[in-house]
Amino acid sequence: MNTNTDTAQCQKCGTKFSGEFCATCGNPKTLKRIDGRYVLSEIESVLNFDKGIFYTIKELIVRPGKTVHKFINTDRSGLVKPLSFVIICSFLYTIAQQFLRFEDKYVSAGGLGDSSVGVIFEWILKNYGYTNILMSVFIAGWIKLFFKKYRYNFFEIVILLCFVMGIGMLYYTAFGLLEVITNINVLKTGAVLSFIYTAWAIGQFFNHKKALSYIKGLVAYVLGMISFYTLAMLLGLAIDLVAKR
């Protein structure tokens, strides 16, 4: 069946065509059929080193603060979208952890039994993509407080954290793989490097010339994590308390 559309009227907005593209919404006059070549082109667009996931990773590792600063202020065409990036990175971590069964020591639901706290922490372990987005809200609040003299709003800080936390997940993934391959406990080293990277990225984003920026970035990150897990625990305890009544 031919799925191509070639009409005198845009099927998206109803505007009459005067060329190959709609003057109102930019929709093409003729839609190419989705086939194997189309799927390959979509995969290439994601993996493209110039404007794709590999390019995004490279830039965020080499110059994280400057890269996100450019994304927010001047050019948003070169990087993978921040929410997509943190979910992709977290998904890669989750797949690697589930298949290779390395222990990340990041958070553990062990010893909590069937309590609501245990259920919540187990959900956190299995849903790092969503967890990182939720956690970024708490971390962003602390960063906004510590760097209140800067003009960035809350949502722009969340965007920064999506990129930074995505790279953090890749650190955990890489060192988890290395631990499985070498049978040497190196995941803790990965965790330390991830925290150092986070402080460096946040500090570079705000003011790379001041050492205090890096310290405040690290403290804000840690306080945000503590706030998130504390609220998760309190929520679980509250649910158990209500259930017992």
HELIX and SHEET records of a PDB file:
HELIX    1   1 GLY A   36  LEU A   47  1                                  12    
HELIX    2   2 ILE A   53  VAL A   62  1                                  10    
HELIX    3   3 PRO A   64  ASN A   73  1                                  10    
HELIX    4   4 PRO A   82  LEU A  100  1                                  19    
HELIX    5   5 SER A  116  LYS A  126  1                                  11    
HELIX    6   6 TYR A  128  PHE A  146  1                                  19    
HELIX    7   7 PHE A  154  THR A  182  1                                  29    
HELIX    8   8 LEU A  187  ASN A  207  1                                  21    
HELIX    9   9 ALA A  211  LYS A  244  1                                  34    
END                                                                             
